[in-house]
Amino acid sequence: MEASCMELALEGERLCKTGNCREAVRYLEAAVRVGTDDLQTLSAIYSQLGNAYFYLQDYLKALTYHKHDLTLARSIEDRLGEAKASGNIGNTLKVLGKYDEAILCCQKHLEISKELRDTVGEARALYNLGNVYHAKGKSAGKAGHQEPGDFPETVTSCLKQAIVYYETNLQIVRELNDRAAQGRACGNLGNTHYLLGNFDLAIKYHEERLSIAKEFGDKPAERRAYSNLGNSHVFLGDFGAAAEYYKKTLDVARQLRDVAMEAQACYSLGNTYTLMREYEAAIEYHVKHLKIAQQLQDRVGEGRACWSLGNAHAALAHHEKALHYATLHFQISREVGDRTGEVTAQMNLVDLQTVLGLSKKGQDEDRQGRDARSRRKSMENLEFMSLTPEKQNGATAHQPLVKPLKPVNKNKKKTSSKEKLSRKGSDTSSDSGGSANSAGSNRATSNGVKLDTSQLDEDDQVQNDFFDAISRFQEKRINDQRVSFGSDDMDAANKEDLLDKIANFQGKRLNEQRANVELLPGLRGHREVVDRLLASGDGAVPDDDFFEMLMRCQGARMEDQRSSFPASRPAPTVPDEDFFGLIQRIQSRRIEEQRTDAPWERPAKTREV
């Protein structure tokens, strides 16, 4: 017996709740194929499919089903369903990086929720708006490679707007006594204040987030709170407190058996101990990070671990080990296309080679290699070298090294490419002129061998004539590639008739591009719903105006449609780049202190008598 749409949908919903979204999609799509006349059931299926595809990171399919949900809600005038669908579309567009369009959808969600006096929906819309502005600001900040607190106005304005929405959301969920929602709001407020450089406020909100996470036994949230507290204390210069929070982060990550997060905690601990100048402890944690990065095949993480290990060993004057890790860092950076890492590794290699006395040896080897290459090049060009007069006189029995070129027939008239193409014109040079030109072009070398360069001069002239002829030939045909609407023999009536025909033709093409088979897949019966979808007469669905507004917004973002640089390789074992940048900046101040002078550069010690 074939399962009904409702049975398939319920099984799909159950699988979604257990986290088996891939299998859930199979049941939910089967439910759509079976179809139903229950509009609420169909709306729920669309929403579940959109959420399942979102979880599976297939965001385009998620967007398609959430759009179906929105279309159905608007066609049956379900304002609450329209609000939820708008919010789901906003979240999906945010992940796709379409922040301005996402803001429009989330504002629609907020507007309808206020209209319906749906406080819970209003809180969710405010939270989503905060997320979009936070993501937009963070994305723009990463593009400029600034550190927290040093972002330009375009970034800080987005982050400040996110704080406004988060604070309003927090106020509502506190009134609703929704502790879980309070925890999420506090965590995001802490993250946003951190990006703005308000580290004390960030610590305040992250401590509240930690308290709520412990209250619910939410271990992943607890781990994030510990990590965020560690980051904030690093930026405040309290490295001891930061190390304690990172150790707690490491403990929770091990409880969760999250190997990637364990590696991140080791990386943060290693760099924190480096900042504290406890290099032995730093090396211990960096080695752990390196092993996990190799296990997870995270080449970027391996490069960072080698960079950190090289610095720590250099600080302990373990120059051979430092050179080993700096070499690995250089090789991995080149492999993954990390230009900054490659340059940094190169500078470290030069410093370490200088300390170990390898630079002079390397320069001598390089000079010897250049001399050898120069000698090989001279041997390759031997046949072009002329003998001295003494050697030449003594070598009459031998053939000359350079054979004279065959003389050009001076009386032969060359036909230019222009003449070949157009079959017009006449000879541009006389016999006597050509003879004189040829004679003038014969040059003698120092050894008496004559080289005729007239062939080269004539070839250059032929090439120039050829391109001139092509240019003139194409110029005559340029008008053949145009379509003239303003000719004298076309009157106004004919122009109008032509434009009408073009408009009718394009109208048919537009209708062909619309969804004309199933505007709402899975809908059975309810012809009145389909009729309402086609009520405008041209096949436009009711939400066209809404999506046209999105398209206008996209039109203002022309640069987003251009080819972008390839995305950076994923690095699951490495934390956010802002913390990495801080470590680089602090260590760059101490670089001279971590170097060791070469033996010949050290000042001579005087013994006390």
C-alpha positions as CSV (number, residue, x, y, z in Angstrom):
1,M,0.0,0.0,0.0
2,E,1.4,3.4,-1.0
3,A,2.1,5.8,1.8
4,S,0.0,9.0,1.9
5,C,1.5,12.5,1.8
6,M,0.8,13.0,5.5
7,E,2.6,9.8,6.5
8,L,5.6,10.6,4.4
9,A,5.7,14.2,5.8
10,L,5.5,13.0,9.4
11,E,8.4,10.6,8.9
12,G,10.4,13.3,7.3
13,E,9.7,15.6,10.2
14,R,10.7,12.9,12.6
15,L,14.0,12.3,10.8
16,C,14.7,16.1,10.8
17,K,14.3,16.1,14.6
18,T,16.8,13.3,15.0
19,G,19.3,15.2,12.8
20,N,19.1,12.8,9.8
21,C,18.3,15.5,7.3
22,R,19.6,13.7,4.3
23,E,17.1,10.8,4.8
24,A,14.4,13.3,5.8
25,V,14.7,15.1,2.4
26,R,13.9,11.8,0.6
27,Y,10.7,11.4,2.6
28,L,9.6,15.0,2.3
29,E,10.3,15.1,-1.5
30,A,8.3,11.9,-1.8
31,A,5.5,13.6,0.0
32,V,5.6,16.5,-2.5
33,R,5.4,14.0,-5.4
34,V,2.3,12.4,-3.9
35,G,0.8,15.8,-3.3
36,T,-2.0,17.0,-1.0
37,D,-4.9,19.4,-1.0
38,D,-4.2,20.4,2.6
39,L,-2.6,23.8,2.3
40,Q,-1.3,23.9,5.9
41,T,0.4,20.5,5.4
42,L,2.0,21.6,2.1
43,S,3.3,24.8,3.8
44,A,4.8,22.7,6.6
45,I,6.5,20.4,4.0
46,Y,8.0,23.3,2.2
47,S,9.3,24.8,5.4
48,Q,10.8,21.5,6.6
49,L,12.4,20.9,3.2
50,G,13.9,24.4,3.2
51,N,15.3,23.9,6.7
52,A,16.6,20.4,5.9
53,Y,18.4,21.7,2.8
54,F,19.8,24.6,4.8
55,Y,21.2,22.1,7.3
56,L,22.8,20.2,4.4
57,Q,24.3,23.5,3.2
58,D,22.4,23.3,-0.1
59,Y,21.3,26.9,0.2
60,L,19.9,27.4,-3.3
61,K,17.4,24.5,-2.8
62,A,16.6,25.8,0.6
63,L,15.8,29.2,-0.9
64,T,13.6,27.6,-3.5
65,Y,11.4,25.8,-1.0
66,H,11.2,28.8,1.3
67,K,10.1,30.8,-1.7
68,H,7.4,28.2,-2.4
69,D,6.3,28.6,1.2
70,L,6.2,32.3,0.9
71,T,4.2,32.1,-2.4
72,L,1.6,29.8,-0.8
73,A,1.3,31.9,2.3
74,R,0.7,35.1,0.3
75,S,-1.8,33.4,-2.1
76,I,-4.0,32.2,0.8
77,E,-3.4,35.4,2.8
78,D,-1.7,33.6,5.7
79,R,0.1,36.6,7.3
80,L,1.8,34.5,10.0
81,G,3.1,32.0,7.4
82,E,4.3,34.9,5.3
83,A,6.2,36.3,8.2
84,K,7.9,33.0,9.0
85,A,8.8,32.3,5.3
86,S,10.2,35.8,5.0
87,G,12.4,35.2,8.0
88,N,13.6,31.8,6.6
89,I,14.5,33.5,3.3
90,G,16.4,36.2,5.1
91,N,18.5,33.7,7.0
92,T,19.3,31.8,3.8
93,L,20.2,35.0,1.9
94,K,22.5,35.9,4.8
95,V,24.5,32.7,4.5
96,L,24.7,33.3,0.7
97,G,26.3,36.7,1.5
98,K,23.3,38.7,0.1
99,Y,23.1,40.9,3.2
100,D,21.0,43.8,1.8
101,E,18.4,41.4,0.4
102,A,18.4,39.4,3.7
103,I,17.7,42.7,5.6
104,L,14.7,43.4,3.4
105,C,13.3,39.9,4.2
106,C,13.9,40.1,7.9
107,Q,12.4,43.6,8.0
108,K,9.3,42.1,6.4
109,H,9.2,39.5,9.1
110,L,9.5,42.2,11.8
111,E,6.8,44.3,10.1
112,I,4.2,41.5,9.9
113,S,5.0,40.3,13.5
114,K,4.4,43.8,14.9
115,E,1.2,44.0,12.8
116,L,-0.1,40.7,14.3
117,R,1.3,41.6,17.8
118,D,3.3,38.4,17.7
119,T,5.9,39.1,20.4
120,V,7.7,35.8,19.9
121,G,7.9,36.4,16.1
122,E,9.0,40.0,16.7
123,A,11.9,38.8,19.0
124,R,13.0,36.3,16.3
125,A,12.9,39.0,13.6
126,L,15.0,41.3,15.7
127,Y,17.5,38.5,16.4
128,N,17.7,37.7,12.7
129,L,18.3,41.3,11.8
130,G,21.1,41.5,14.4
131,N,22.7,38.4,12.9
132,V,22.5,39.9,9.4
133,Y,24.1,43.2,10.4
134,H,26.7,41.4,12.5
135,A,27.6,39.1,9.6
136,K,27.7,42.0,7.1
137,G,30.1,44.0,9.4
138,K,32.3,41.0,10.2
139,S,32.6,40.1,6.5
140,A,33.6,43.7,5.5
141,G,36.0,43.8,8.4
142,K,37.8,40.6,7.3
143,A,38.2,42.0,3.8
144,G,40.3,44.9,5.3
145,H,42.4,42.7,7.6
146,Q,41.9,45.1,10.6
147,E,41.9,44.0,14.2
148,P,38.9,44.3,16.6
149,G,38.4,48.0,17.5
150,D,40.2,49.3,14.4
151,F,37.5,48.9,11.8
152,P,36.4,51.7,9.4
153,E,33.1,53.5,9.8
154,T,31.3,51.3,7.2
155,V,32.0,48.3,9.4
156,T,31.4,49.8,12.8
157,S,28.0,51.2,11.6
158,C,26.8,47.7,10.8
159,L,28.1,46.3,14.1
160,K,26.4,49.1,16.1
161,Q,23.1,48.5,14.2
162,A,23.5,44.8,15.1
163,I,23.8,45.8,18.8
164,V,20.6,47.9,18.6
165,Y,18.7,44.8,17.4
166,Y,20.3,42.4,19.8
167,E,19.6,44.7,22.8
168,T,15.9,45.1,21.8
169,N,15.7,41.3,21.3
170,L,17.3,40.7,24.7
171,Q,14.8,43.1,26.4
172,I,11.8,41.2,24.9
173,V,13.1,37.7,25.7
174,R,13.7,38.8,29.3
175,E,10.1,39.9,29.5
176,L,9.1,36.5,28.1
177,N,11.5,34.8,30.6
178,D,13.0,32.8,27.7
179,R,16.4,31.9,29.2
180,A,17.7,30.0,26.1
181,A,17.0,33.0,23.9
182,Q,18.7,35.3,26.5
183,G,21.8,33.2,26.3
184,R,21.9,33.5,22.5
185,A,21.4,37.2,22.6
186,C,24.1,37.6,25.3
187,G,26.6,35.5,23.2
188,N,26.0,37.6,20.1
189,L,26.2,40.9,22.0
190,G,29.5,39.7,23.5
191,N,30.8,38.9,20.0
192,T,29.7,42.2,18.5
193,H,31.2,44.3,21.4
194,Y,34.4,42.2,20.9
195,L,34.7,43.3,17.3
196,L,34.1,46.9,18.2
197,G,36.9,46.7,20.7
198,N,34.7,47.0,23.8
199,F,36.4,44.1,25.5
200,D,35.1,44.8,29.0
201,L,31.5,44.7,27.8
202,A,32.3,41.6,25.7
203,I,33.5,39.9,28.9
204,K,30.3,40.9,30.8
205,Y,28.0,39.4,28.1
206,H,30.1,36.2,27.7
207,E,30.1,35.6,31.4
208,E,26.3,35.8,31.4
209,R,26.2,33.5,28.3
210,L,28.4,31.0,30.2
211,S,26.1,31.0,33.2
212,I,23.0,30.3,31.1
213,A,24.9,27.6,29.1
214,K,25.8,25.8,32.4
215,E,22.2,26.2,33.6
216,F,21.0,24.3,30.5
217,G,23.9,21.9,30.4
218,D,24.7,23.2,26.9
219,K,28.3,22.0,26.5
220,P,29.0,23.5,23.0
221,A,27.7,26.9,24.1
222,E,29.9,26.6,27.3
223,R,32.9,25.8,25.1
224,R,32.3,28.9,22.9
225,A,31.9,31.1,26.0
226,Y,35.2,29.9,27.5
227,S,36.9,30.5,24.1
228,N,35.4,34.0,23.7
229,L,36.4,34.9,27.2
230,G,39.9,33.8,26.5
231,N,40.1,36.0,23.3
232,S,38.8,39.1,25.1
233,H,41.4,38.7,27.9
234,V,44.2,38.3,25.3
235,F,43.2,41.7,23.8
236,L,43.2,43.2,27.3
237,G,46.7,41.9,27.9
238,D,45.7,39.5,30.7
239,F,47.4,36.5,29.3
240,G,47.3,34.4,32.5
241,A,43.4,34.6,32.7
242,A,43.2,33.9,28.9
243,A,45.3,30.7,29.4
244,E,43.0,29.5,32.1
245,Y,39.9,30.0,29.9
246,Y,41.6,28.2,27.0
247,K,42.4,25.3,29.3
248,K,38.7,25.0,30.2
249,T,37.9,25.3,26.5
250,L,40.2,22.4,25.8
251,D,38.6,20.3,28.6
252,V,35.1,20.8,27.2
253,A,36.2,20.1,23.6
254,R,37.7,16.8,24.8
255,Q,34.4,16.0,26.6
256,L,32.6,16.6,23.4
257,R,35.2,14.6,21.4
258,D,35.5,17.5,19.0
259,V,39.0,17.1,17.7
260,A,39.0,20.3,15.6
261,M,38.0,22.4,18.6
262,E,40.6,20.6,20.7
263,A,43.2,21.6,18.1
264,Q,42.0,25.3,18.2
265,A,42.3,25.3,21.9
266,C,45.9,23.9,21.7
267,Y,46.7,26.5,19.1
268,S,45.4,29.4,21.3
269,L,47.2,28.0,24.4
270,G,50.4,27.7,22.5
271,N,50.3,31.2,21.3
272,T,49.2,32.6,24.7
273,Y,52.2,30.9,26.4
274,T,54.4,32.4,23.7
275,L,53.1,35.8,24.6
276,M,53.9,35.0,28.2
277,R,57.4,33.9,27.1
278,E,56.9,30.4,28.5
279,Y,58.3,28.8,25.3
280,E,58.5,25.2,26.6
281,A,54.8,25.1,27.4
282,A,54.1,26.8,24.0
283,I,56.0,24.1,22.1
284,E,54.1,21.4,23.9
285,Y,50.7,22.7,22.8
286,H,51.8,23.6,19.3
287,V,53.1,20.0,18.8
288,K,49.6,18.8,19.8
289,H,48.0,21.2,17.4
290,L,50.3,20.1,14.6
291,K,49.5,16.4,15.1
292,I,45.7,17.0,15.0
293,A,46.1,19.2,11.9
294,Q,48.0,16.4,10.2
295,Q,45.4,14.0,11.3
296,L,42.6,16.1,9.8
297,Q,44.7,17.0,6.7
298,D,44.5,20.7,7.5
299,R,47.4,22.1,5.6
300,V,46.7,25.7,6.6
301,G,46.7,24.5,10.3
302,E,50.0,22.7,9.7
303,G,51.6,25.8,8.3
304,R,50.5,27.9,11.3
305,A,51.7,25.3,13.7
306,C,55.1,25.2,12.0
307,W,55.3,29.0,12.1
308,S,54.6,29.0,15.8
309,L,57.0,26.2,16.5
310,G,59.7,28.0,14.6
311,N,59.2,31.1,16.6
312,A,59.3,29.3,19.9
313,H,62.4,27.3,19.1
314,A,64.1,30.5,17.8
315,A,63.4,32.2,21.1
316,L,65.0,29.2,22.9
317,A,68.0,29.5,20.6
318,H,67.2,26.0,19.1
319,H,68.2,27.4,15.7
320,E,68.4,24.1,13.8
321,K,64.9,23.1,14.9
322,A,63.6,26.6,14.1
323,L,65.2,26.4,10.6
324,H,63.4,23.0,10.1
325,Y,60.0,24.4,11.0
326,A,60.6,27.6,9.1
327,T,61.4,25.6,6.0
328,L,58.2,23.5,6.5
329,H,56.2,26.7,7.0
330,F,57.6,28.1,3.7
331,Q,56.8,25.0,1.7
332,I,53.2,24.7,3.1
333,S,52.5,28.4,2.6
334,R,53.6,28.1,-1.1
335,E,51.5,25.0,-1.5
336,V,48.3,26.6,-0.1
337,G,48.9,30.0,-1.8
338,D,49.4,31.9,1.4
339,R,51.5,34.7,0.1
340,T,51.8,36.5,3.5
341,G,52.9,33.2,5.2
342,E,55.4,32.6,2.4
343,V,57.0,36.1,2.8
344,T,57.1,35.7,6.6
345,A,58.7,32.3,6.4
346,Q,61.3,33.6,3.9
347,M,62.3,36.4,6.3
348,N,62.6,33.9,9.1
349,L,64.7,31.6,6.9
350,V,67.1,34.5,6.1
351,D,67.5,35.4,9.7
352,L,68.1,31.8,10.8
353,Q,70.6,31.1,8.0
354,T,72.5,34.2,9.0
355,V,72.6,33.1,12.6
356,L,73.8,29.6,11.6
357,G,76.4,31.1,9.2
358,L,74.7,29.5,6.2
359,S,74.1,32.7,4.2
360,K,77.6,33.3,2.9
361,K,77.9,29.7,1.8
362,G,74.6,29.9,0.0
363,Q,75.7,33.1,-1.7
364,D,78.9,31.5,-2.9
365,E,77.0,28.5,-4.3
366,D,74.6,30.8,-6.0
367,R,77.4,32.8,-7.6
368,Q,79.1,29.6,-8.9
369,G,75.8,28.5,-10.4
370,R,75.4,31.8,-12.2
371,D,79.0,31.5,-13.6
372,A,78.3,28.0,-14.9
373,R,75.1,29.1,-16.5
374,S,76.9,32.0,-18.2
375,R,79.6,29.7,-19.6
376,R,76.9,27.3,-21.0
377,K,75.2,30.3,-22.7
378,S,78.5,31.4,-24.3
379,M,79.1,27.9,-25.7
380,E,75.6,27.8,-27.1
381,N,76.2,31.1,-29.0
382,L,79.6,30.0,-30.3
383,E,78.6,29.8,-34.0
384,F,77.7,33.5,-34.0
385,M,81.2,34.6,-32.9
386,S,83.6,35.9,-35.6
387,L,87.3,35.0,-35.7
388,T,90.0,37.6,-35.3
389,P,91.7,38.7,-38.6
390,E,94.8,36.8,-37.6
391,K,92.9,33.5,-37.0
392,Q,90.8,34.1,-40.2
393,N,93.9,34.6,-42.4
394,G,95.3,31.4,-41.0
395,A,92.1,29.4,-41.7
396,T,91.8,29.8,-45.5
397,A,91.5,26.1,-46.0
398,H,88.4,25.9,-43.8
399,Q,84.9,26.9,-44.5
400,P,83.7,30.2,-43.0
401,L,81.8,30.0,-39.7
402,V,78.9,32.1,-41.0
403,K,77.7,31.4,-44.6
404,P,76.8,34.4,-46.6
405,L,73.1,34.8,-47.4
406,K,71.9,34.2,-50.9
407,P,71.7,37.5,-52.8
408,V,68.3,38.9,-53.3
409,N,67.2,39.5,-56.9
410,K,67.1,43.3,-56.9
411,N,65.2,43.5,-60.1
412,K,62.4,41.3,-58.9
413,K,59.3,43.3,-58.1
414,K,57.5,42.3,-54.8
415,T,53.7,42.3,-54.7
416,S,52.4,43.8,-51.5
417,S,49.5,42.3,-49.5
418,K,47.5,45.4,-50.2
419,E,47.7,44.6,-53.9
420,K,46.7,41.0,-53.3
421,L,43.6,41.9,-51.2
422,S,42.2,44.8,-53.2
423,R,43.6,43.9,-56.7
424,K,44.2,47.7,-57.2
425,G,47.2,50.1,-57.2
426,S,50.5,50.0,-59.0
427,D,54.1,49.3,-58.3
428,T,55.4,51.7,-55.7
429,S,59.1,51.3,-56.5
430,S,61.1,51.3,-59.8
431,D,63.8,49.0,-60.8
432,S,66.5,51.5,-60.1
433,G,65.0,52.5,-56.8
434,G,64.8,48.9,-55.7
435,S,68.3,48.3,-56.8
436,A,69.6,51.3,-54.9
437,N,67.7,50.2,-51.8
438,S,69.1,46.8,-52.0
439,A,72.6,48.0,-52.4
440,G,72.2,50.2,-49.5
441,S,71.0,47.4,-47.3
442,N,74.0,45.2,-47.9
443,R,76.3,45.5,-44.9
444,A,79.7,44.0,-44.4
445,T,80.9,42.4,-41.2
446,S,84.4,42.9,-39.8
447,N,85.5,39.6,-41.2
448,G,84.4,40.4,-44.8
449,V,81.2,38.4,-44.8
450,K,78.3,40.3,-46.2
451,L,74.9,40.1,-44.5
452,D,71.9,41.2,-46.6
453,T,69.3,42.9,-44.4
454,S,67.0,44.0,-47.3
455,Q,64.9,40.9,-46.8
456,L,64.2,41.9,-43.2
457,D,63.3,45.5,-44.2
458,E,61.0,44.2,-46.9
459,D,59.3,41.8,-44.5
460,D,58.6,44.6,-42.1
461,Q,57.1,46.7,-44.9
462,V,54.9,43.8,-46.1
463,Q,53.6,43.2,-42.5
464,N,52.7,46.9,-42.1
465,D,51.0,46.9,-45.5
466,F,49.1,43.8,-44.6
467,F,47.6,45.3,-41.4
468,D,46.8,48.6,-43.1
469,A,44.9,46.7,-45.8
470,I,42.9,44.7,-43.2
471,S,42.1,47.9,-41.3
472,R,40.7,49.6,-44.4
473,F,38.9,46.5,-45.4
474,Q,37.1,46.2,-42.1
475,E,36.3,49.9,-42.0
476,K,34.2,49.5,-45.1
477,R,32.2,46.7,-43.5
478,I,31.6,48.3,-40.1
479,N,28.2,49.7,-41.1
480,D,27.0,46.3,-42.3
481,Q,27.1,45.2,-38.7
482,R,24.7,47.9,-37.5
483,V,20.9,48.0,-37.6
484,S,19.5,51.4,-38.6
485,F,16.1,52.5,-37.3
486,G,16.4,56.0,-38.6
487,S,16.6,55.5,-42.3
488,D,14.9,58.0,-44.5
489,D,12.5,55.4,-46.1
490,M,11.0,54.3,-42.8
491,D,8.1,56.5,-41.6
492,A,6.7,56.8,-38.1
493,A,4.0,54.3,-38.7
494,N,6.4,51.6,-39.7
495,K,8.6,52.3,-36.7
496,E,5.6,51.9,-34.3
497,D,4.6,48.7,-36.0
498,L,8.1,47.3,-35.6
499,L,8.3,48.3,-31.9
500,D,4.9,46.7,-31.3
501,K,6.0,43.4,-32.8
502,I,9.2,43.5,-30.7
503,A,7.1,44.1,-27.5
504,N,4.7,41.2,-28.3
505,F,7.6,38.9,-29.1
506,Q,9.4,39.8,-25.8
507,G,6.1,39.4,-23.9
508,K,5.8,35.8,-25.1
509,R,9.4,35.1,-24.1
510,L,8.8,36.5,-20.6
511,N,5.8,34.1,-20.1
512,E,7.9,31.2,-21.3
513,Q,10.5,32.0,-18.6
514,R,7.9,31.8,-15.8
515,A,7.0,28.6,-13.9
516,N,4.0,27.5,-16.0
517,V,3.8,23.8,-15.1
518,E,3.7,23.8,-11.3
519,L,3.8,27.1,-9.5
520,L,3.4,25.1,-6.2
521,P,4.7,21.5,-6.5
522,G,2.6,19.0,-4.5
523,L,-0.6,21.1,-4.6
524,R,-3.7,19.0,-5.5
525,G,-7.0,20.6,-6.1
526,H,-7.6,24.2,-5.0
527,R,-8.0,25.6,-8.4
528,E,-8.9,28.9,-6.9
529,V,-5.4,29.1,-5.4
530,V,-3.8,28.6,-8.8
531,D,-6.2,31.1,-10.3
532,R,-5.3,33.6,-7.7
533,L,-1.6,33.1,-8.5
534,L,-2.3,33.8,-12.1
535,A,-4.8,36.6,-11.3
536,S,-2.7,39.3,-12.9
537,G,-3.2,37.8,-16.3
538,D,0.5,37.4,-17.3
539,G,1.4,34.5,-15.0
540,A,2.9,36.7,-12.3
541,V,2.7,35.3,-8.8
542,P,1.6,37.5,-5.9
543,D,5.1,37.8,-4.5
544,D,6.7,39.1,-7.7
545,D,6.6,42.7,-6.3
546,F,8.5,41.6,-3.3
547,F,11.2,39.9,-5.3
548,E,11.4,42.7,-7.7
549,M,12.3,44.9,-4.7
550,L,15.1,42.4,-4.0
551,M,16.2,42.6,-7.6
552,R,16.4,46.4,-7.4
553,C,18.5,46.0,-4.3
554,Q,20.8,43.6,-6.2
555,G,21.1,46.1,-9.0
556,A,22.9,48.4,-6.6
557,R,25.4,45.7,-5.8
558,M,27.0,45.3,-9.2
559,E,30.4,44.4,-7.8
560,D,28.9,41.3,-6.2
561,Q,28.2,39.9,-9.6
562,R,31.9,40.1,-10.7
563,S,34.4,37.3,-10.5
564,S,35.8,37.1,-7.0
565,F,39.1,35.8,-5.8
566,P,39.1,32.1,-4.9
567,A,37.9,31.4,-1.4
568,S,40.6,30.7,1.1
569,R,41.2,27.1,2.0
570,P,39.3,25.9,5.1
571,A,41.3,25.6,8.3
572,P,39.2,23.7,10.9
573,T,42.1,23.6,13.5
574,V,42.8,27.4,13.4
575,P,40.7,30.0,15.3
576,D,39.6,33.3,13.9
577,E,42.1,35.4,12.0
578,D,41.8,38.4,14.3
579,F,43.5,36.5,17.1
580,F,46.2,35.3,14.7
581,G,46.8,38.9,13.6
582,L,47.1,40.0,17.2
583,I,49.8,37.4,17.9
584,Q,51.7,38.5,14.8
585,R,51.5,42.1,15.8
586,I,52.7,41.5,19.4
587,Q,55.4,39.1,18.3
588,S,56.7,41.6,15.7
589,R,57.5,44.0,18.5
590,R,59.6,41.4,20.2
591,I,61.3,40.0,17.1
592,E,64.7,41.5,17.8
593,E,64.6,40.2,21.4
594,Q,64.0,36.6,20.0
595,R,67.0,36.8,17.6
596,T,70.5,35.7,18.5
597,D,73.5,37.6,17.1
598,A,75.9,35.8,14.8
599,P,79.1,34.9,16.6
600,W,81.1,37.4,14.5
601,E,78.7,40.2,15.4
602,R,78.9,39.7,19.2
603,P,81.0,42.3,21.1
604,A,84.2,41.0,22.4
605,K,84.2,40.3,26.2
606,T,86.9,41.8,28.3
607,R,88.2,39.8,31.2
608,E,88.4,41.4,34.6
609,V,91.9,41.1,36.0
